[in-house]
């Protein structure tokens, strides 16, 4: 006879999720992912944690630094507003965080800080990513918690 089975490492001892982190970059897929995560948060009484991760400084777009900063600032504000509008109607607790660095690493860090049981990410719409893999695969491969990938 064997002893009790230890709980999985991602289980935090709650009924339902405490927080639902979701990475959003403004693409059509990421907004669809945000809506899915919002539904999960609403049904589970959890907080929606939307996040935008900027590229590391050396990997930024080739536009002049000032133009890139302004473009990203507008994008981040638009994304944060989208999440706030969508979450306010069903009265879902929500917050928005920004980070700079590797997307998969930063999403995992946000999940750790929020003590999230799971993470929601989107599959890339880029053709090259479909052939060689997208950022959505990296959190799945290194997951310490369940990852839901939305196409």
C-alpha positions in Angstrom: 0.0 0.0 0.0 1.3 3.4 -0.9 1.0 6.7 1.0 -0.9 9.7 0.0 -0.1 11.3 -3.3 1.5 14.7 -2.9 -0.3 17.6 -4.5 1.0 18.9 -7.8 3.5 21.7 -7.5 1.3 24.3 -9.2 -1.6 23.8 -6.8 -1.8 26.7 -4.3 -4.6 25.3 -2.1 -7.5 27.3 -3.4 -10.8 26.4 -5.1 -10.4 28.0 -8.5 -7.8 30.4 -9.8 -6.6 33.4 -7.7 -5.3 35.2 -10.7 -5.4 34.7 -14.5 -2.3 36.2 -16.1 -2.4 36.9 -19.9 0.2 38.4 -22.2 -1.3 40.9 -24.6 0.6 42.6 -27.4 -2.3 44.3 -29.3 -2.5 41.7 -32.0 -5.9 40.2 -33.0 -4.9 36.9 -31.4 -3.8 38.5 -28.1 -7.0 40.4 -27.8 -8.9 37.2 -28.3 -6.7 35.6 -25.7 -7.4 38.5 -23.3 -11.2 38.0 -23.8 -10.8 34.2 -23.0 -8.7 35.0 -19.9 -11.3 37.5 -18.8 -14.0 34.8 -19.1 -11.9 32.5 -16.9 -11.3 35.2 -14.4 -15.0 36.1 -14.3 -16.2 32.5 -13.9 -13.6 31.8 -11.2 -13.9 35.1 -9.3 -10.2 35.7 -10.0 -8.1 38.8 -10.8 -7.2 39.3 -14.5 -3.6 40.3 -14.8 -2.9 41.6 -18.3 0.7 42.1 -19.2 2.7 43.7 -22.0 6.3 42.8 -22.5 8.6 45.1 -24.4 11.6 43.7 -26.3 14.9 43.8 -24.5 16.8 47.0 -25.4 19.1 45.4 -27.9 16.3 43.7 -29.8 14.0 46.7 -30.4 12.6 47.6 -33.8 14.8 49.5 -36.2 12.8 52.7 -35.9 14.5 55.6 -34.2 14.4 55.2 -30.4 12.0 58.2 -29.9 9.5 56.9 -32.4 9.7 53.4 -31.0 9.0 54.6 -27.4 6.1 56.8 -28.6 4.6 53.9 -30.6 4.9 51.4 -27.7 3.5 53.9 -25.3 0.4 54.3 -27.4 0.1 50.6 -27.9 0.4 49.9 -24.2 -2.1 52.5 -23.3 -4.6 51.1 -25.9 -4.1 47.6 -24.6 -4.5 48.6 -20.9 -7.7 50.6 -21.9 -9.1 47.6 -23.8 -8.6 45.3 -20.8 -10.1 47.8 -18.4 -13.2 48.4 -20.6 -13.7 44.6 -21.1 -13.2 43.8 -17.4 -15.3 46.7 -16.0 -18.6 45.5 -17.5 -18.7 42.1 -15.7 -16.9 43.7 -12.7 -13.8 41.6 -12.9 -10.8 42.7 -10.7 -8.0 43.5 -13.1 -4.6 45.1 -13.3 -2.1 45.7 -16.0 1.6 45.3 -15.8 4.5 46.2 -18.1 7.9 44.6 -18.3 10.9 44.6 -20.6 12.8 41.4 -21.5 12.1 37.9 -22.7 8.4 37.4 -23.1 8.2 33.8 -21.8 10.4 34.7 -18.8 8.4 37.8 -17.9 5.0 36.1 -18.2 6.3 33.4 -15.8 7.5 36.0 -13.4 4.1 37.8 -13.5 2.4 34.4 -12.8 4.8 33.7 -9.9 4.1 37.2 -8.4 0.3 36.8 -8.8 0.5 33.2 -7.4 -1.4 32.1 -10.4 -2.4 28.5 -10.9 -2.3 28.7 -14.7 -1.3 31.0 -17.6 -3.1 31.9 -20.8 -1.1 32.7 -24.0 -1.9 33.0 -27.7 -0.5 31.1 -30.6 1.3 33.4 -33.1 -0.3 34.3 -36.3 3.0 34.8 -38.1 3.8 32.3 -40.8 7.4 31.7 -39.7 6.3 31.0 -36.1 3.9 28.4 -37.3 6.9 26.6 -38.9 9.6 27.0 -36.3 7.5 27.5 -33.1 6.2 30.6 -31.4 6.7 32.2 -28.0 3.6 30.3 -26.9 5.5 27.0 -27.0 8.2 28.2 -24.6 6.0 28.7 -21.6 4.5 25.2 -22.3 7.9 23.5 -22.4 9.2 25.1 -19.2 5.8 25.3 -17.4 5.5 25.0 -13.7 1.8 25.4 -14.0 -0.8 24.6 -16.7 -0.7 26.8 -19.8 -3.7 27.3 -22.1 -2.8 28.2 -25.7 -5.5 30.0 -27.7 -5.2 29.9 -31.5 
